[in-house]
Amino acid sequence: MKIEDYDKVVEYWSQYILCGPLSEYKLEIDPELEDHFVAIALFLDTKTVRASGETEEFYEGYRQAATDILNFIGLELGQDDEKKVVTIYKSTSPADIQEELKQHIWG
C-alpha cells in the first residue's frame, strides 16, 4: 500500500466518523501496528457505520464480518469518551483469537 493511499483512508475515516457528536475526538493509532492493517480497520469501521442505515439483517451481517476480520488480524477499535479519543490497538489476547479461529474452522 502506498503512503498516499494510507493517508487517504485515514482522512476519509476522520471526515466520515469524526463529525457530529464525535467532532471533538481524535484518532490514536498504536505505532507498532502495520499501516495496511490500520487501513483495513478504518475501512471496515467506515463501511459498518454506513451499513447501519440499511436493513437490520444487512447491518448485523456486515458488523459480524467486520468484527471477525478485525479479530483475525488482531486489532481492536476503542472509544474513550472522557479523553475524546478513538484508538486502534493490538488485541489483548492472541491466544483467545487463535482459539476462536480454531472453533470457526474445525467447529
Order of alpha helices (4+ residues) and beta strands (2+ residues): alpha-beta-alpha-alpha-beta-beta-alpha
